[in-house]
Amino acid sequence: MGAHARNIGRYTRKALSGKLLTEELEWQRAHIPARFHSYVFGC
């Protein structure tokens, strides 16, 4: 499952677009624990 976490943004971009995509990506970034940010989002 860990490998899937690294692709969550890509999966989200395939499923959503426009305002829904923006809102979902913001929600994901706001709700993931800080210790996982660099692993999941690569930043």
C-alpha positions in Angstrom: 0.0 0.0 0.0 2.9 2.4 0.6 3.7 2.6 -3.1 0.2 3.6 -3.9 0.5 6.5 -1.5 3.2 8.0 -3.7 0.8 8.1 -6.6 -2.3 9.5 -4.9 -2.0 12.8 -6.7 -1.7 11.1 -10.1 -4.7 8.9 -9.4 -6.7 11.9 -8.2 -5.8 13.8 -11.4 -7.1 10.9 -13.5 -10.4 10.8 -11.6 -11.2 14.5 -11.2 -10.8 17.8 -13.0 -11.4 21.5 -12.5 -12.6 22.8 -9.2 -13.2 19.3 -7.7 -9.6 18.4 -8.4 -8.3 21.5 -6.8 -10.4 21.0 -3.7 -9.5 17.4 -3.4 -5.7 18.0 -3.7 -5.9 20.8 -1.1 -7.9 18.5 1.2 -5.3 15.7 0.8 -2.4 18.0 1.6 -4.2 19.4 4.6 -5.1 16.1 6.1 -2.0 14.0 5.6 0.2 13.8 8.7 3.3 16.1 8.3 5.7 13.2 8.6 4.3 11.8 5.4 4.4 14.9 3.2 7.8 14.4 1.7 7.0 10.7 1.0 3.6 11.2 -0.6 4.1 14.5 -2.3 7.9 14.5 -2.9 8.5 17.9 -1.4 
